[in-house]
Amino acid sequence: MSGKKNIKINSESDGDQKKDADAEETAAESKMESPHGEPAKTDQVEGDDLIEDLEAKLESKEQEAKENYERLLRVSAEFENYKKRTSRDLEELRKFANQSLIKEMLSVVDNLELAMNSTSGDKTIDKGLLQGLDMTHKEILKVFEKFEVRPIDAMGQTFDPTFHEAVMQEETDEFADNTVINELQKGYLIHDRLLRPSMVVVARPTGEKDKTKK
């Protein structure tokens, strides 16, 4: 009698152990599905939110990078324009830096030419003096040439108010109307800029009223 009871007790103990093992296995499977003991579906939702957040940040950074690049292009273009403008200004300064001084020298050239023309046929004038005047005149013209200063060719040209200043008109049938027939004061250019206009006499047909008189 006592042996049978022992067997029954052992059987019930084995059943309890099996139930405990099944419970542990179920708990382990649950933990494998969710490390935090939460359903796997919750983790998937959180993962999707994280991806969306990263995508939004990436898009924001890409937009920021695009704006920075466009700003860089604008700054680069402005800097290139600034360099070109500065280079132009420096070139203008270099070309016309001596304009005022050279303009003052024109009266010296005028006086030299006047002296040379008025004494060229005078035999009483010392030839050495004339040669000295001529050499001085040529040296000044060389300096003018160095700085791109050149006289305006006016004689025989059609009157151009851009380069010529008409002092008077003279009736003549030898020249076409509005032609420069006499130059009272020589004009000059420095590079492509007018330094001083030529003071000229302009032809007009015989019998036509002098337009310079008011």
C-alpha positions in Angstrom: 0.0 0.0 0.0 2.7 2.4 0.9 4.6 1.8 -2.5 1.6 2.8 -4.6 1.1 6.1 -2.9 4.8 7.1 -3.5 4.4 6.5 -7.2 1.3 8.7 -7.4 3.0 11.6 -5.6 6.0 11.4 -8.0 3.7 11.5 -11.0 2.0 14.7 -9.8 5.4 16.2 -9.2 6.5 15.5 -12.7 3.4 17.2 -14.0 4.0 20.3 -12.0 7.6 20.4 -13.3 6.3 20.1 -16.9 3.9 23.0 -16.4 6.7 25.1 -15.0 8.9 24.3 -18.0 6.1 25.2 -20.4 5.5 28.5 -18.6 9.2 29.3 -18.7 9.3 28.5 -22.5 6.3 30.7 -23.1 7.9 33.6 -21.2 11.2 33.1 -23.2 9.3 33.2 -26.5 7.5 36.4 -25.3 10.9 37.9 -24.5 12.3 36.9 -27.9 9.4 38.7 -29.6 10.0 41.9 -27.7 13.2 42.5 -25.7 11.3 44.9 -23.4 8.4 42.7 -22.9 6.3 44.8 -25.2 4.6 43.6 -28.4 6.7 43.7 -31.6 4.1 45.9 -33.3 5.0 48.8 -31.0 8.7 48.5 -31.9 7.8 48.7 -35.6 5.8 51.9 -35.1 8.7 53.5 -33.2 11.0 52.4 -36.0 8.8 54.0 -38.7 8.7 57.3 -36.7 12.4 57.3 -36.3 12.9 56.8 -40.1 10.4 59.6 -40.8 12.3 61.9 -38.4 15.6 61.1 -40.0 14.2 61.7 -43.5 12.8 65.1 -42.4 16.2 66.1 -41.0 17.9 64.9 -44.1 15.6 66.9 -46.3 16.1 70.0 -44.1 19.9 69.7 -44.3 19.7 69.2 -48.1 17.7 72.4 -48.4 20.1 74.2 -46.2 23.0 73.0 -48.3 21.3 74.1 -51.5 20.7 77.6 -50.0 24.3 77.8 -48.9 25.5 76.8 -52.4 23.3 79.4 -54.1 24.6 82.0 -51.6 28.1 81.0 -52.4 27.4 81.4 -56.2 26.0 84.9 -55.6 28.9 86.0 -53.5 31.4 84.5 -56.1 29.6 86.4 -58.9 29.6 89.6 -56.9 33.3 89.2 -56.1 34.2 88.6 -59.8 32.2 91.8 -60.8 34.1 93.7 -58.0 37.4 92.5 -59.4 36.5 93.5 -62.9 35.3 96.9 -61.8 38.4 97.5 -59.7 40.6 96.4 -62.6 38.8 98.8 -64.9 39.1 101.6 -62.4 42.8 101.0 -61.9 43.3 100.9 -65.7 41.4 104.2 -66.1 43.5 105.7 -63.3 46.7 104.5 -64.9 45.7 105.8 -68.4 44.6 109.3 -67.3 46.6 109.9 -64.1 48.7 112.5 -65.9 45.9 114.1 -67.8 45.8 117.4 -65.8 49.6 117.8 -66.0 49.7 117.1 -69.8 46.8 119.5 -70.4 48.8 122.3 -68.7 51.8 121.4 -70.9 49.8 122.0 -74.1 50.2 125.8 -73.7 54.0 125.3 -73.6 53.8 123.3 -76.9 51.5 126.0 -78.4 54.1 128.7 -77.5 57.0 126.7 -78.9 55.2 126.1 -82.1 54.2 129.8 -82.4 57.8 130.8 -81.8 59.1 128.3 -84.4 56.5 129.3 -87.0 57.0 133.0 -86.6 60.8 132.9 -86.8 61.3 130.1 -89.3 61.8 132.6 -92.2 63.7 135.2 -90.3 67.4 135.1 -91.3 68.4 137.3 -88.3 67.4 134.7 -85.8 70.2 132.5 -84.5 70.0 129.0 -86.1 71.2 127.5 -82.8 68.2 129.0 -81.0 65.8 127.6 -83.7 67.4 124.2 -83.4 67.0 124.4 -79.6 63.4 125.2 -79.9 62.9 122.4 -82.4 64.6 119.9 -80.2 62.6 120.9 -77.1 59.4 120.6 -79.1 60.3 117.1 -80.3 61.2 116.0 -76.8 57.9 117.2 -75.4 56.0 115.4 -78.2 58.0 112.2 -77.4 56.7 112.5 -73.8 53.2 113.0 -75.1 53.6 109.9 -77.3 54.7 107.9 -74.3 51.4 108.7 -72.5 49.3 108.1 -75.6 48.7 111.8 -76.3 48.4 112.7 -79.9 47.2 115.7 -81.9 43.8 115.7 -83.7 44.0 115.8 -87.5 41.6 118.6 -88.3 42.8 120.3 -91.5 40.7 119.3 -94.5 38.4 117.2 -92.4 34.6 117.5 -92.1 33.7 119.6 -89.1 33.0 117.2 -86.1 31.7 118.9 -82.9 33.0 116.0 -80.9 36.6 117.0 -81.7 36.4 120.5 -83.2 35.4 123.8 -81.9 34.3 126.2 -84.7 35.6 129.7 -83.9 34.2 131.2 -87.2 33.1 130.4 -90.7 34.7 131.6 -93.9 33.1 131.9 -97.3 34.9 130.0 -99.9 34.2 128.0 -103.1 37.5 126.1 -102.8 36.3 123.7 -100.1 33.1 121.8 -99.5 30.6 123.2 -97.0 31.4 122.4 -93.4 35.1 121.6 -94.1 37.9 122.7 -91.7 40.0 125.1 -93.7 42.2 126.6 -90.9 43.3 125.5 -87.5 43.8 128.2 -84.9 44.7 126.0 -82.0 45.7 122.3 -82.3 43.5 119.8 -80.4 44.7 116.7 -78.6 43.5 113.3 -77.5 44.8 111.2 -74.6 44.1 107.6 -75.4 40.5 107.7 -76.7 39.5 110.7 -74.6 39.3 114.3 -75.8 42.0 116.3 -74.0 41.4 119.6 -75.9 39.3 120.3 -79.0 40.8 121.9 -82.1 39.8 125.5 -82.5 39.0 125.8 -86.3 37.7 127.9 -89.1 34.9 126.1 -91.1 34.1 126.7 -94.8 30.7 127.8 -96.0 29.5 128.5 -99.5 29.9 132.0 -100.8 26.9 134.2 -100.2 25.6 132.1 -97.2 25.1 133.9 -93.9 27.8 133.3 -91.3 26.2 130.9 -88.8 28.6 131.8 -86.1 27.2 135.3 -85.9 24.1 135.9 -83.8 
